[in-house]
Amino acid sequence: MTRRRSASWLYAAGVGLTAALTLAAVHAGSALVWLGLLGVPLAVAVVVRRRFLDGWVSPLLLVALALLATAGFGAAFGRSVGADGGVSATLALSGDETLRTALLLAVSATTLLVGGAVALTALGARDRRSASTAYRTLLPDTGAFHGDPSTRLVVLAVAALPLLATVLVQGPDLVRRSTYLIGEAGSAGGIVSMLGLAGAVGCGLVLGSERGVRLLLPIGLAAGYLLLFFALGSRRLALLPLLMAVGAHVARPSRATRIGLAAAVVAALVLLPIPLYVRGIGAHGLLPYTAALPGILEQNDILGGAADNLLISFPLVGATAYQVAPLPLDYFFLQVNPLPGSMIGWYDISDSLRINLYTPYAGAGELANYGWGVVVGFWFVVGAFLGTLDHRIGVLLDAGRRGVALVLTALPLVFTILMLQYNLRSGVRMLIYSAAVLLALRAVDALKALSLRLPSPGKV
């Protein structure tokens, strides 16, 4: 009962924060208009959440609240960002564009919630007002990750695969290269380096579980990922400490891991301006970036650059939707195609879907550029898929399989970040990974069921 009450307060705090940010955005237009834009999806969330998971384990609620918070916070404080602050593009929205961008995000969140509610109803999820279901949480007091040393070694080995694959695929280009982007010609390097985010979480899980000299392995792997993302000039560098801290906290929640989460947020803000600074020096790679790194101390507004990078999502979505040339609808179908980019011609058009060399269009804005029909259709289908994830996560939590449930909760959050700051294709890829995990679970469960039905060799 205490946990359920606590979750309700957490949800109320999220709604209250979003509402407060909405009020802060009122100065951009009519108070009634703004309350209508963001108040309607919040009301929908309150109504339909009865079928969702408790607390903060529902992908639907997390993604919807992220979209709404971006609308309110961005409209209030981030309608324009400038290159002087350390971001890679100068963006500014007019009052009308600000309103339309907030409307876009509000409609996206509302459609997502409705699609999720429809899927959960079809799957037979009961209304929790009339169901005596137990509270479900990703973080029991004993932690969500258990296993003997050999199991943790396997997890660490799997977490290291994206790092090793990226080094093998991209090799010398990581050390020194003439262009910022690598792997754009269809190389698998871009994909496996993105999977490094999942590797960072796995590294954190092991880091939070090990003790003594065995800590050296996850620490060494973490250092490898730090060098990788730095050599790529990627903003994933800033996500690394945060994802590792989340993994460590999930593995063994404690006061120390909560302090680690707070420290990781600070570390992320400090690291965020680094890739944006080094990618503009001319030469690229680990050695040129290392030589140029001391120059960042001469920058006058490092914290301002970090803030602009947090606020850039809103104007980037608006600029993509309402300031760039109309995009052919064929591009939408190409971006949601699950086949490798080199097979479908993605790399022939990817350079045209950018504000500049360092700033891709935002996926949420690309949808609006294609038209409102695409916006509503896409978010409804995504909502239905996340509703399926929501239902499956509940089943996994009931079975005590919290590690897998964590992965299925985390991937949609990465999807949200990518939809707000990267191309649509990057965001959709996270949903494809989620679907792959679901299929793998089905296959494993089917094999286990088959093995139980088959007679053992000694009984034949």
C-alpha positions as CSV (number, residue, x, y, z in Angstrom):
1,M,0.0,0.0,0.0
2,T,2.8,2.4,0.8
3,R,4.5,1.7,-2.5
4,R,1.2,2.3,-4.4
5,R,0.7,5.6,-2.5
6,S,4.3,6.6,-3.3
7,A,3.8,5.9,-7.0
8,S,0.6,8.0,-7.1
9,W,2.6,10.9,-5.6
10,L,5.3,10.4,-8.1
11,Y,2.8,10.5,-11.0
12,A,1.1,13.6,-9.5
13,A,4.5,15.3,-9.2
14,G,5.1,14.6,-12.9
15,V,1.7,16.0,-13.9
16,G,2.2,19.0,-11.6
17,L,5.6,19.8,-13.0
18,T,4.3,19.7,-16.6
19,A,1.4,21.9,-15.7
20,A,3.7,24.4,-14.0
21,L,5.9,24.5,-17.1
22,T,2.8,25.0,-19.2
23,L,1.9,28.0,-17.1
24,A,5.5,29.3,-17.5
25,A,4.9,29.2,-21.3
26,V,1.8,31.3,-21.2
27,H,3.8,34.4,-22.0
28,A,4.1,33.1,-25.6
29,G,0.3,33.3,-26.1
30,S,-3.1,33.0,-24.6
31,A,-3.3,31.2,-21.2
32,L,-6.4,29.4,-22.3
33,V,-4.7,28.2,-25.5
34,W,-1.7,26.8,-23.6
35,L,-3.8,25.1,-21.0
36,G,-5.9,23.6,-23.8
37,L,-2.8,22.4,-25.7
38,L,-1.1,20.6,-22.8
39,G,-4.1,20.2,-20.4
40,V,-6.0,17.9,-22.8
41,P,-3.3,15.3,-23.1
42,L,-2.7,15.4,-19.3
43,A,-6.4,14.8,-18.7
44,V,-6.3,11.9,-21.2
45,A,-3.3,10.5,-19.3
46,V,-5.2,10.7,-16.0
47,V,-8.2,8.9,-17.5
48,V,-6.5,6.1,-19.5
49,R,-3.6,5.4,-17.1
50,R,-5.9,3.1,-15.1
51,R,-5.0,0.3,-17.4
52,F,-1.3,1.1,-17.4
53,L,1.4,-0.2,-15.1
54,D,1.9,1.3,-11.7
55,G,4.4,4.1,-11.0
56,W,7.3,4.8,-13.4
57,V,7.6,1.4,-15.1
58,S,5.1,2.2,-17.9
59,P,6.8,3.1,-21.2
60,L,3.5,4.8,-22.3
61,L,3.4,7.2,-19.4
62,L,7.1,7.9,-19.5
63,V,7.2,8.7,-23.2
64,A,4.0,10.8,-23.1
65,L,5.2,12.8,-20.1
66,A,8.6,13.4,-21.8
67,L,6.9,14.8,-24.9
68,L,4.7,17.1,-22.8
69,A,7.5,18.2,-20.6
70,T,9.5,19.1,-23.7
71,A,6.5,21.1,-25.0
72,G,6.1,23.1,-21.8
73,F,9.7,23.5,-20.8
74,G,10.8,24.2,-24.4
75,A,8.1,26.8,-25.1
76,A,8.9,28.6,-21.8
77,F,12.7,28.7,-22.0
78,G,14.0,27.2,-25.2
79,R,12.2,28.8,-28.2
80,S,15.7,29.8,-29.5
81,V,19.2,28.5,-29.0
82,G,22.4,29.9,-30.4
83,A,25.8,28.6,-31.6
84,D,27.5,30.9,-29.1
85,G,26.2,28.8,-26.3
86,G,27.9,25.7,-27.5
87,V,25.2,24.0,-29.6
88,S,25.8,23.0,-33.2
89,A,23.1,25.2,-34.8
90,T,21.4,28.5,-34.3
91,L,17.6,28.0,-34.1
92,A,14.7,30.4,-33.3
93,L,11.0,29.9,-33.5
94,S,8.4,32.7,-34.0
95,G,5.4,33.0,-31.7
96,D,3.2,31.1,-34.2
97,E,5.8,28.4,-34.7
98,T,6.2,28.0,-30.9
99,L,2.5,27.5,-30.6
100,R,2.3,25.0,-33.5
101,T,5.3,23.0,-32.1
102,A,3.6,22.7,-28.7
103,L,0.4,21.6,-30.5
104,L,2.4,19.0,-32.4
105,L,3.9,17.5,-29.2
106,A,0.6,17.7,-27.4
107,V,-1.2,15.8,-30.2
108,S,1.6,13.3,-30.4
109,A,1.4,12.5,-26.7
110,T,-2.4,12.3,-26.7
111,T,-2.5,10.0,-29.7
112,L,0.2,7.8,-28.1
113,L,-1.8,7.4,-25.0
114,V,-5.0,6.6,-26.9
115,G,-3.2,4.0,-29.0
116,G,-1.7,2.4,-25.9
117,A,-5.1,2.3,-24.2
118,V,-6.6,0.6,-27.2
119,A,-3.8,-2.1,-27.3
120,L,-4.1,-2.8,-23.5
121,T,-7.8,-3.1,-23.8
122,A,-7.4,-5.6,-26.7
123,L,-4.9,-7.5,-24.6
124,G,-7.3,-7.8,-21.7
125,A,-5.5,-5.5,-19.3
126,R,-7.9,-4.9,-16.4
127,D,-8.8,-1.5,-15.0
128,R,-6.8,-1.3,-11.8
129,R,-9.7,0.5,-10.0
130,S,-11.5,-2.9,-9.9
131,A,-8.5,-5.2,-9.8
132,S,-6.6,-6.3,-6.7
133,T,-3.3,-6.6,-8.5
134,A,0.0,-6.3,-6.5
135,Y,2.2,-3.3,-6.9
136,R,4.9,-3.8,-9.5
137,T,8.3,-2.2,-9.3
138,L,11.5,-2.5,-11.2
139,L,13.5,-1.9,-8.1
140,P,12.8,-4.3,-5.2
141,D,14.8,-3.7,-2.0
142,T,17.2,-6.5,-2.9
143,G,17.9,-5.2,-6.4
144,A,16.8,-6.3,-9.9
145,F,20.0,-8.1,-10.9
146,H,21.0,-11.4,-9.4
147,G,23.5,-13.9,-10.5
148,D,26.7,-15.8,-9.6
149,P,30.1,-14.5,-10.8
150,S,30.0,-16.5,-14.0
151,T,26.6,-15.0,-14.9
152,R,28.0,-11.5,-14.3
153,L,31.0,-12.3,-16.4
154,V,28.6,-13.3,-19.3
155,V,26.7,-10.0,-18.9
156,L,29.9,-8.1,-19.0
157,A,31.1,-10.0,-22.1
158,V,27.8,-9.2,-23.9
159,A,28.1,-5.5,-22.8
160,A,31.5,-5.4,-24.3
161,L,30.4,-6.7,-27.7
162,P,29.3,-3.2,-29.2
163,L,32.7,-1.7,-28.1
164,L,34.7,-4.5,-29.7
165,A,32.6,-4.5,-32.8
166,T,33.0,-0.8,-33.3
167,V,36.7,-1.0,-32.9
168,L,36.9,-3.8,-35.4
169,V,34.6,-2.1,-37.9
170,Q,35.9,1.5,-37.7
171,G,39.5,0.7,-36.6
172,P,42.0,3.5,-37.5
173,D,39.2,6.0,-38.2
174,L,38.6,6.2,-34.4
175,V,42.2,7.3,-33.9
176,R,42.4,9.9,-36.7
177,R,40.2,10.8,-39.7
178,S,39.5,13.8,-42.0
179,T,35.7,13.9,-41.6
180,Y,33.5,14.1,-38.5
181,L,31.0,11.4,-39.5
182,I,32.2,7.8,-40.0
183,G,30.2,4.8,-41.1
184,E,27.7,6.8,-43.1
185,A,28.3,4.7,-46.3
186,G,26.4,1.7,-44.9
187,S,29.0,0.6,-42.4
188,A,27.6,-1.3,-39.3
189,G,29.8,0.9,-37.1
190,G,27.1,3.5,-36.5
191,I,24.6,0.8,-35.4
192,V,26.9,-1.1,-33.1
193,S,28.2,2.1,-31.5
194,M,24.5,3.1,-30.7
195,L,24.2,-0.3,-29.0
196,G,27.0,0.8,-26.8
197,L,24.3,2.7,-24.8
198,A,22.9,-0.7,-23.8
199,G,26.4,-1.9,-23.2
200,A,26.9,1.0,-20.7
201,V,23.8,-0.1,-18.8
202,G,25.1,-3.7,-18.7
203,C,28.5,-2.4,-17.5
204,G,26.7,-0.5,-14.7
205,L,24.8,-3.6,-13.6
206,V,28.0,-5.6,-13.1
207,L,29.7,-2.6,-11.5
208,G,26.9,-2.4,-8.9
209,S,27.1,-6.1,-8.2
210,E,30.8,-6.8,-8.0
211,R,33.2,-6.2,-5.1
212,G,36.9,-6.0,-4.7
213,V,39.4,-6.7,-7.4
214,R,36.5,-7.9,-9.7
215,L,35.6,-4.2,-10.1
216,L,38.5,-3.8,-12.4
217,L,36.8,-5.5,-15.4
218,P,33.7,-3.2,-15.5
219,I,35.8,-0.2,-14.7
220,G,38.1,-1.1,-17.7
221,L,35.0,-1.5,-19.9
222,A,33.6,1.8,-18.8
223,A,36.9,3.5,-19.7
224,G,36.8,1.8,-23.1
225,Y,33.3,3.3,-23.8
226,L,34.4,6.7,-22.6
227,L,37.3,6.7,-25.1
228,L,35.0,5.4,-27.9
229,F,32.3,8.0,-27.5
230,F,35.0,10.7,-27.1
231,A,36.8,9.6,-30.3
232,L,33.4,9.6,-32.2
233,G,32.7,13.1,-30.9
234,S,29.3,11.8,-29.9
235,R,26.9,13.3,-27.3
236,R,26.5,9.7,-26.0
237,L,29.7,10.6,-24.1
238,A,27.4,12.6,-21.7
239,L,24.9,9.7,-21.4
240,L,27.6,7.2,-20.4
241,P,27.9,8.1,-16.6
242,L,24.1,8.4,-16.3
243,L,23.4,5.0,-17.9
244,M,26.1,3.3,-15.8
245,A,24.7,4.9,-12.7
246,V,21.2,3.7,-13.5
247,G,22.5,0.2,-14.1
248,A,24.4,0.2,-10.8
249,H,21.3,1.4,-8.9
250,V,19.1,-1.2,-10.5
251,A,21.6,-3.9,-9.6
252,R,21.8,-3.0,-5.9
253,P,19.8,0.0,-4.7
254,S,21.4,1.8,-1.8
255,R,22.2,5.3,-0.5
256,A,25.6,5.1,-2.3
257,T,23.9,4.4,-5.7
258,R,21.4,7.2,-5.2
259,I,24.3,9.6,-4.6
260,G,25.9,8.1,-7.7
261,L,22.8,9.0,-9.7
262,A,23.0,12.6,-8.6
263,A,26.8,12.7,-9.3
264,A,26.1,11.2,-12.8
265,V,23.7,14.0,-13.6
266,V,26.4,16.5,-12.8
267,A,29.0,14.6,-14.8
268,A,26.6,14.4,-17.8
269,L,26.2,18.2,-17.8
270,V,30.0,18.7,-17.6
271,L,30.7,16.2,-20.4
272,L,27.9,17.5,-22.7
273,P,29.8,20.5,-24.2
274,I,33.0,18.4,-24.9
275,P,31.9,16.6,-28.1
276,L,30.3,19.7,-29.4
277,Y,33.6,21.6,-29.0
278,V,36.0,19.0,-30.4
279,R,33.9,18.2,-33.5
280,G,34.5,21.7,-34.7
281,I,38.3,21.8,-34.7
282,G,38.8,20.5,-38.2
283,A,40.7,17.2,-37.7
284,H,38.8,14.4,-36.1
285,G,39.5,11.3,-34.0
286,L,40.9,10.4,-30.6
287,L,44.4,12.0,-31.1
288,P,43.2,15.4,-32.6
289,Y,40.4,15.6,-30.0
290,T,42.8,14.9,-27.1
291,A,45.2,17.6,-28.3
292,A,42.4,20.1,-28.7
293,L,40.7,19.3,-25.3
294,P,42.6,21.9,-23.2
295,G,41.1,24.7,-25.4
296,I,37.6,24.0,-24.0
297,L,38.7,25.7,-20.8
298,E,39.0,29.0,-22.7
299,Q,35.3,28.9,-23.6
300,N,33.3,31.5,-21.7
301,D,30.0,29.7,-21.3
302,I,30.4,26.0,-20.8
303,L,27.4,25.7,-18.6
304,G,25.4,27.8,-21.1
305,G,26.3,25.3,-23.8
306,A,25.1,22.4,-21.7
307,A,21.8,24.2,-21.0
308,D,21.3,24.9,-24.7
309,N,21.9,21.3,-25.6
310,L,19.1,20.3,-23.2
311,L,16.8,23.0,-24.6
312,I,17.6,22.4,-28.3
313,S,14.9,19.7,-28.7
314,F,12.0,22.0,-28.8
315,P,13.3,24.5,-31.4
316,L,14.8,21.6,-33.4
317,V,11.4,19.9,-33.6
318,G,9.8,23.2,-34.7
319,A,12.4,24.1,-37.2
320,T,12.2,20.6,-38.8
321,A,8.4,20.7,-38.9
322,Y,7.9,24.3,-40.1
323,Q,11.1,25.9,-41.4
324,V,12.7,23.4,-43.7
325,A,11.5,22.4,-47.2
326,P,8.7,19.8,-47.4
327,L,9.9,16.2,-47.4
328,P,8.8,13.6,-49.9
329,L,6.5,11.0,-48.3
330,D,8.7,8.3,-49.7
331,Y,11.3,9.4,-47.1
332,F,8.9,8.4,-44.3
333,F,8.5,4.8,-45.6
334,L,12.3,4.6,-46.1
335,Q,12.9,5.8,-42.5
336,V,10.6,3.3,-40.9
337,N,11.9,0.4,-43.0
338,P,13.7,-2.1,-40.6
339,L,16.1,-3.2,-43.3
340,P,19.8,-2.0,-43.2
341,G,20.3,1.5,-44.6
342,S,22.8,0.3,-47.2
343,M,20.1,-2.0,-48.7
344,I,17.3,0.6,-49.0
345,G,19.2,3.7,-50.0
346,W,19.1,5.5,-46.7
347,Y,22.7,6.8,-47.1
348,D,21.7,8.4,-50.4
349,I,19.3,10.8,-48.6
350,S,20.6,11.0,-45.0
351,D,22.8,14.0,-45.6
352,S,19.8,16.0,-46.9
353,L,17.9,15.4,-43.6
354,R,20.1,17.7,-41.6
355,I,20.1,21.3,-40.4
356,N,23.9,21.2,-40.9
357,L,26.7,18.7,-40.7
358,Y,26.3,18.2,-37.0
359,T,22.6,18.6,-36.5
360,P,20.1,16.1,-38.0
361,Y,16.4,16.8,-38.3
362,A,14.3,15.8,-35.3
363,G,12.1,12.8,-35.9
364,A,9.1,14.3,-34.2
365,G,9.4,17.3,-36.5
366,E,9.9,15.2,-39.6
367,L,6.5,13.6,-38.9
368,A,4.8,17.0,-39.0
369,N,6.7,17.9,-42.1
370,Y,5.1,14.9,-43.8
371,G,1.6,15.9,-42.6
372,W,-0.9,15.5,-39.8
373,G,-2.0,12.2,-41.1
374,V,1.5,10.8,-40.7
375,V,1.7,12.3,-37.2
376,V,-1.5,10.8,-35.9
377,G,-1.0,7.4,-37.6
378,F,2.6,7.1,-36.5
379,W,2.0,7.9,-32.8
380,F,-1.1,5.7,-32.7
381,V,0.8,2.7,-33.9
382,V,3.7,3.5,-31.6
383,G,1.2,3.8,-28.7
384,A,-0.3,0.4,-29.6
385,F,3.2,-1.1,-29.6
386,L,4.2,0.5,-26.3
387,G,0.9,-0.7,-24.9
388,T,2.0,-4.2,-25.8
389,L,5.3,-3.5,-24.1
390,D,3.5,-2.2,-21.1
391,H,1.5,-5.4,-20.8
392,R,4.5,-7.6,-21.3
393,I,6.6,-5.7,-18.7
394,G,3.8,-6.4,-16.2
395,V,4.0,-10.1,-17.0
396,L,7.8,-10.1,-16.6
397,L,7.6,-8.3,-13.3
398,D,5.0,-10.8,-12.0
399,A,7.5,-13.5,-13.0
400,G,10.4,-11.8,-11.2
401,R,12.3,-11.1,-14.5
402,R,13.1,-7.5,-13.7
403,G,16.3,-7.3,-15.7
404,V,14.5,-7.9,-19.0
405,A,11.7,-5.6,-17.9
406,L,14.3,-2.9,-17.3
407,V,15.5,-3.2,-20.9
408,L,12.0,-3.0,-22.3
409,T,11.4,0.1,-20.2
410,A,14.7,1.8,-21.1
411,L,14.6,1.4,-24.9
412,P,11.4,3.5,-25.3
413,L,13.1,6.3,-23.2
414,V,16.1,6.2,-25.6
415,F,13.5,6.3,-28.5
416,T,12.1,9.5,-27.0
417,I,15.5,11.2,-26.8
418,L,16.3,10.2,-30.4
419,M,12.9,11.4,-31.7
420,L,13.5,14.8,-30.2
421,Q,17.1,15.3,-31.4
422,Y,17.9,12.8,-34.2
423,N,16.3,11.5,-37.4
424,L,13.1,9.5,-37.4
425,R,15.1,6.4,-38.5
426,S,17.3,6.6,-35.3
427,G,14.2,6.6,-33.1
428,V,12.4,3.8,-34.9
429,R,15.5,1.7,-34.6
430,M,14.9,1.6,-30.8
431,L,11.4,0.3,-31.3
432,I,12.8,-2.4,-33.7
433,Y,15.3,-3.4,-30.9
434,S,12.4,-3.6,-28.5
435,A,10.5,-5.8,-30.9
436,A,13.6,-8.0,-31.3
437,V,13.8,-8.4,-27.5
438,L,10.1,-9.4,-27.4
439,L,10.6,-12.0,-30.1
440,A,13.6,-13.3,-28.4
441,L,11.7,-13.7,-25.2
442,R,8.9,-15.5,-27.0
443,A,11.5,-17.9,-28.6
444,V,13.2,-18.6,-25.2
445,D,9.9,-19.2,-23.5
446,A,8.7,-21.5,-26.3
447,L,12.0,-23.5,-26.1
448,K,11.6,-23.9,-22.4
449,A,8.0,-25.1,-22.7
450,L,9.1,-27.5,-25.4
451,S,11.9,-28.9,-23.3
452,L,9.4,-29.5,-20.4
453,R,7.0,-31.4,-22.7
454,L,9.7,-33.6,-24.3
455,P,10.6,-36.8,-22.4
456,S,14.2,-37.1,-21.1
457,P,16.5,-39.6,-22.9
458,G,16.5,-41.9,-20.0
459,K,12.7,-42.3,-20.1
460,V,12.4,-43.1,-23.8
